[in-house]
Amino acid sequence: MNKPRAHILWVDDEIDHLKPHILFLEEKGYTLTTATNGRDAVLLAENTFFDLILLDQTMPGMDGLETLKQIKSVRPDTKTIMITKSEDEWLMDAAISEYIAQLLIKPVNPNQILMACKQVLEQSKIQEEKATTDYLKVFQKISQKLHNELTIDEWWDLYNELVTWQLKFDEHRDTGLGDILKEQLQSCNREFVHFIEKHYTSWLNSEEKPTLSPQFYKSFIKPEIDNDQKVCFIVVDCMRHDQLMAIMPDIKKYFNVSMDYQLSLLPTATPYSRNAIFCGLYPDEMIKKYPEQGKMMKEHAPSLNQLEKIFFEDLLGRSGNGHKSFHYHKIWAVGEGKKFKNRIQDYLKQDILAIVVNFVDILAHKSSQLDVLKEMVPDESGYRTAVKTWFESSWLFHVLKVLAESDYKVIITSDHGSIRVQRDVMVAADRDTSSGVRYKYGRNLNTKSRNALVIKDPSQYRLPSFGEQPSYIMAKDDIYFVYPNQVHKFQSMYSNSFQHGGISMEEMLVPVATLTGK
């Protein structure tokens, strides 16, 4: 015997007139139980689980809404479709407030009822099946694209498409295609690494290039400022494209959004990419202009972004925008964020607001150190969920709501993203080598080129040279570096954690969202 599609309780004081509808649903595989009044319906619901209740509003004795309240007192998750002759707006509001799935106006035909039942009971399953079919088609197209010579714009489009599917599979986890998508991302990253190795150094010395970190201000901020538009630009440290897209539905309630991208410098790390955003210079230019920054980098200072406000003030002057007023604010803790939120009306007097938000970066680093966060952020989907949960109740969301009502245009970006690392690779290095997990600089660095981009001449990559025989290595794919005498320690700390500094789409392809209040 075939298993019934669902068990439905239909409550209507004129149930005998609905016999053709009931027979039609039974022919379609549903099991129907009927009641002619609210009291009988409540008794049935107390003793039997129903997948769905079809409920008339106007009945002798208890009406439909009162019946539903009593049923929900014992079956709070009951799905309900209300069928009524009334078109009163108060009833529509009441139906919505009671979380009634649909409201149908009599007379209804059997196909209307069937459609409503399918939509309430089988929508998720049907959408999952559609997502499965659609992704398998996309999988083939993306696989074919990897055989072509893609431009950087095409790489962004491809990555954006993969992110869209990541978000869809967050909603439809039962498709069974999550692992295939992960494998496809890995395949794309392998090809993306080859693409970066081939083109990156030529971009550094050419006018024909994507917007790299040093050109961010010129490409996205300056045109607005030159047009006398007030701008708030927000750099969420270490935020990936998929994480921004996860919070975008909340943002779109208040803003019209235009999406673009920039490309993080190598290494994909704060001392290089974020400082480049604020000073508009490549790292080798930066340490020449600001020797103190070079000294801090050479000595591996605990914080390597202490000069951002100075950088930005100088950048405004060099760009012809020095007459504009600005406020720079770095927010590394919730208390500081709340202080900023409480003073937002004072800051709105400035022409430019520059805000750095460290939460996403801190979450990535702490998740490799604290077991409780390893449980909360086990994979990309968990990371997206954590960021979304934080954002929904954050000081930042409150500030954005205020900005939506102001005369500011808001530009949200990051300095770089991160990637979940899973394969450890040994590196030989001396004691003065930097401590990064995905990139290192120092002397006598040695690892295989299939695992890392090995840079013996930093000047080719517009990177600073520290000491004699300077070299850099930057991890490819999902690799992280370990030392031969500390393999188990590093594996325990970093395996399956989110790191940055290397070469991947997630780290280098950085979203830029321009928000205009509705």
N, C-alpha and C positions, 0 to 999 in steps of 0.2 A: 504493500500500500504506500502511495506517495505521501510524504509528509506535507501537511497543510501549510500554505504560505504564511498564514497568520490566523489567530483567533480573534474575532471581532465581536464586540457587544454592541447591538443596535437598540437604542432606547427611544421609543416614539409611541405616543398614545394612539396613533393610527397605524400601527405596525402592519395590520392586515392589508392595508392599501399598498404596502411596499413589497409585497411578495415577489413581484417580477424582479425588483432590484436585488433582493436577497438571493433568489435563484441564480441570477446572473453572476453575483460575486462567488457563489458556491461553485458554479461551473468554472470559474477562473482559479479555483483552488483554495479559496478562503473558507474557514469554518465560522459559521454565524450562530450566535446566541442572541435571543431577543428579550426585551422587557417593555412593558407598556406604561410604566410609571417610574418615578425617581426612586421610591423606596425599594422596590424590587431590584432596581439596578444596583443600588448600594449594597444590598445583601449578596447579590451575585458577585460583585467586585470584591467583597470581603473574603469570599470563599474560592474565587477563581482568578487566575492572572489572565488578563486580556491584553493583547498587543495593541489594540486600538478600540476606542469607543466612539461610535457615531451617536450624537446626542441631539435630540430635539429641544429647543428652548421652551416653547409654549406647551406645557402639559398641566393637567389638573393636579392639585397638590403641590409638590415640589417642582419648581421650574428647572430648566436645564442647568443654569448657573449654580443654584443651590445644590442640585444633585452632584454636580462636578466637585464642588467644595467638599462634600461629604466623602465622595470617592477618593479625592486626593488626600484626605486626612489619613487614609489607610494605604493608598497606592499613589504616593506623591509624584511618581514619574510617569503616570498614565498619559499616553498620547490621545488627544481628543480632536475630533472634527465636529463642529456644531452645524446643524442643519435647521434653518428657521425660515418662517415667512416674513419676519420683521426685517426691515432695512434701516432701522433706527441707528443713528450714529452712536448713541450711548451703548448699544449692545455691541457694536464693533469695538469700542474702547474697552468694554468689560471683557470681551473675548480675548483681546490682546493682553490685558492685565492678568488674566487667568492662564496665560500661555497656551491658549487653544491654537492648535496647529493651523487650522483653516476654518473659515466661516462660509458656508454655502447657503444660498438663498433659494428656497423652494419656488417653483417646482424644479426638481433635478432629474436628469435622466441617468440610466445605469452607467453609461460611459463616464459621466461626470464623477459619479461616486467612485468608480474604479480608478480614475486618474488621481483623485484626491487620496485614496488609500495607498496607491503606489508611491505617490510623492512623499507621504508621511512615513510609510513603512520601509520603502525600498530605495529612497533617494540616494543614500550613501552608497549602497551596493551598486546601483546603476552608475553613479558617478565614478566609483572605483573601476568598474569594468571599462567605462569610457576612457578614464585616465590611462589604464593599462594599454588599451588599443592605441591611443594617441601616442603614448611614450614609445611604444615599440616601433612606430613609424618614424618618430623623431630620432630614435637610437640609430636607425639605419642612415638617416640623412646626416647626422653628426659624424658618424663613422666614415662616411664618404667624404665629408668636408676635410677631414684630417689628412686626406691624400692630396689636397690642394695646397697651394702657397697662399695662406691667408694674410690679410693685412691686419694691423693692430685693431682697427675698427671692427673687422670681422671676428677677431678673437673676443672682443668685448661683447659683441652680439651673441656669440656662441656661449660664452660664460653666463651672460644674462639669461639665456634660454635654460641652461642647466640649473641655475638658481631658481628659476620659475618652477622647475620640476621638483627641486628639493622642497620648496614650500608646499606644492601640491601633495607630495608624499607625506609631509607632516600631517596633512588633513586626512589622507587616505593611507593609513599605515598597513592595511591588510592586502595591498596589491602584490606584495612579495617582490617588488622590483627595486626596493631600496638598495640592495647589494649590487644590482646591475648598474644602477646610477652611480654608485660609488666607484665601481670599476671603470665606468666611462669617464668620470672625472679624473681618475688616475691616468687613463690613456691620453686624455686631452692635456693633462699637465706635462706628461713626458714630451709631447710634441711642442707644447708652449715653451718648455725649457730650451729646446732646439731653436725655436723662433727667437727667443731673447738672446741666446748666444750669438746668433747670426746678425742681429740688427742693433743691439743695444749700444755698442760703442759708436756706431755710425750716427745714431740719433744725437749723441752728446755733442757732436761737432757739425750739426746740420740744422738748417732752418725748417726742413721738412721732417717733422717728428710729431709724435703725440704730445699732449700736455704732460710734461714730467713735473715732479714736485717743485722745482725752482720756478716753473712758469705758471703755477697755480694762481698766484695773485694777478698776474698779467692777463690770464685767460678768463678768469671768473669774477674777480673782485673789482679790478680797475675799471672795466667797462661800465659797471654799475655806478661806481664812485664818480667817474667822469661825467656821468649823466645826472649828477646831483641826487642819486638814489642813496638813502641810508641803508647800510648793510650790516647784518649780524652774521658773521661766519663762525661756524662751530666745527671744531676738529675733534671728533670722538676717537681718541687714540686706539688703534688696533681693531677698529670696527670693519668687519667684512661686509661685502655686498649683500649676502643672504641675510645678515643680521639687520641691516638697514631696511631691507624689503620686508622683514618680519614685523617691524614696527610701523611700516608705511600706512597700513589701514587706519591706525590711530591718527597719524599726521594728516592724512587726507580728509579727515573730518573738518579740519580747520584751514587747510591750505590747498591751492592748486599746485601741482608738483611737476617740474621738468627734470628728467634724469639725464645725466652725462657721466663721464668718467675722467680720471686722470691716472697716470702711471707712476707708482712709487719708484723712487731711486733704489739702486742696490748699494749696500745691503738694505733690506726692507726693515729698518729699525729707526727708532726715534732720533738718535744723534745725526742721522743722515737725512731721512725723508722729512721728518717733521721740522727739523731746523731749517731745511731747504725751503719748506713752504713759507716760513716766517721771515727768512732773510732773502729769498729769491736768488740764491747763489748755489752753485755746486759745492760739494764738501771741500774740494781743494781750494776753491776761492774763499770759502767761508773761514777756514783757519788762517789764511793769509790776512784777511781783513780783520779777523778777531783772534789774535794769538792766544788769548785766554781760553777760548773754546778749544783750540788745538791742544793746549796744555792739559785741560781737563780730560780730553779724549785719550791722550797719550798716557796719562796717569790712571786711567780707568776710574774716574771720579764717580761717586754713587749716583749723582744726577748730572745728566749731560744736556739738559735743556733749560739751564738757568738764565740764559741770555735772550730768550724769545721776545720779551717785550722790547729790548734794545734792538734786536734784529728787525722787528716789525716797524718800529719807529723810523729806523734808517731806510727800510724798504719804501715806506710811504714817501719819504723825502726824495729818494732817487727816482720814484715813479711819478713825481710831480703832484703828489697828493699830500704833501707835508702840512698844508694848511688845514686839513681836515682833523677834527677832534676824534680821539679814539680811546677806548678802554680795553685793556687786555686782562683776562682773568683765567687763571688755571685752577681747575677744581678737581681735587684728588680724593675728597672725602665727602660724605653726605652732609656733614655739618657745614662745610664750606659752600656746598650747593644750596643749602637752605638760606645761608646768609646772602648769597647772590640773589636768590629768588625774592627775598624780603626787600632788597634794594633795587629791584629791576626798574622801578619807575625813575629812580635817579639816573641809572645808566642810559635810559632811553633818550637822554639829552645829547648823547654823543652821536657823531656822524657814523662811526664804525665801532662795532662791538666784535672783539675777537675772543672766543671762549674755547678753552681746551678742557675736554672731559676725559678723565682717566679711568672711569669705572670698568669699561669693557676690557681694557688692558690689564687692570688689576685682577679681574675675574679670571683671565687667561693664566696669569702667573700664579695666582693663589690656588687655582684648581690643580696645579702640579704639586702643591705642597700640602694641601689639606684633604684628608680622606673624604670628609663630608662633601666637599665640592667635587671631588672625583665622581662621587655617586650622583650629584646633581647635574654635572656637565660631562657625561660619559662619551658624547659624540657631538656631531654638528647640530643635530636636531635639538639636543639638550642645551647646547650653547645658545641657539636661537631662542629657545623657550626662556632661558634665564635672562637674556637681554630684554626680551619682550616684557617679561614679568617686572623686571626692574623699571623699565621705561614707563609702564602704565601708571605707576604711582610715584614717579620720580619728580624731583624739583625741576628737571629739564623739561618734562612735558608741560608742567605748569608755566614755565618761562615761555615755551613755544606758543601756548594759548594766548599769553599776553602779547607776544610779538605778532600774532595773527591779527590782532585788533589795532596794531600800530602802523606807522608808515615805513616800517622796515621791510626789506627783502631779506630772507634768511637763506643762507647757503650752508648745507651740511655736507661734510666730507670726513675723511680720515687721513692719516699719514701712511698707513699700510694695513694689511689684514693679518691673518694668521692661518696656519694649517695644522691639522692634527698629525703629529709625528708618530711613526710606528716602527721604523727601521733604524737601528743604531749602526753607526759606522765609526770605526776607530780612527783617531787622528793622532799623529805624532806632532808635538809642539814643545817649545821651551816654556819656562816658568812665567815669562812675561806676556804670554799670549792672552788676548782678551777672553772673557768667560762666556761668550754667547753660545747658545746651543745650536743655532742654525747658521751662524756666521762667526768667523774668527779673523783677527788680524794679529800679526806678529812676525817672528823670524822662524825659519826652519819648519814651516807648516807643511805637512805631507799627508795627502790622502789621494785616492784614485779619482781621476777626472770623470768617470761615469757616475760618481756619487756627488760631486761638487764642482762648481766653477772655481778653478784655481787661478788666481790673479797674481802674477809675478811682477807686473808693471802697473802699479796703482794709477799712474797718470793716464793710462788708456781709459780708465773708468771714472776719471775726475775725482779720485779718492785721495785722501791725505796719505803721505808716507811718514811712518813713525819709525825712527831708528834705522839701523843698517839692515840691508836685505829685506825690506818690507814686503809682505805678501798678505793676501786675503784669500779665504775660502768661503764659499756660500753654498749651502746645501741645496740639492735638487729634490724634486718630488716630495716624499714624506719622510725624509732622512733627518736624523739628529746626530750630533757628534758626541762621542765618548772618548775618554782617555783609557789606554790599555790597563792601567792600574786601578781604575775606578768604574769598570764596566757595570758591575751589579748595582752600584750606588746610583749611577745615572739612569740605568734601566728602570729601577724602582721609582725614581723621581719623575722621569720625563716621558716614558713610554705611554702613548695614547693621550698625551697632553697637547695643548695648543701653543705653538711657538711661532716665532717670526724671525726674519733676517735672511731668509733664503729666496729661492726662485719658485714661484707657483702662481697660478691665476689668482688664488685666494689672497695671496700676499701683495701682489703687484697691481692687479686691476682694482682700482679704488673708486667707489661710487662718488658722484657729486650730485646732490639733490638741491635744486633751486626752488624755494618755497615762496609763494605769493599768497597773502591772506585772502580768504574768500569774502 
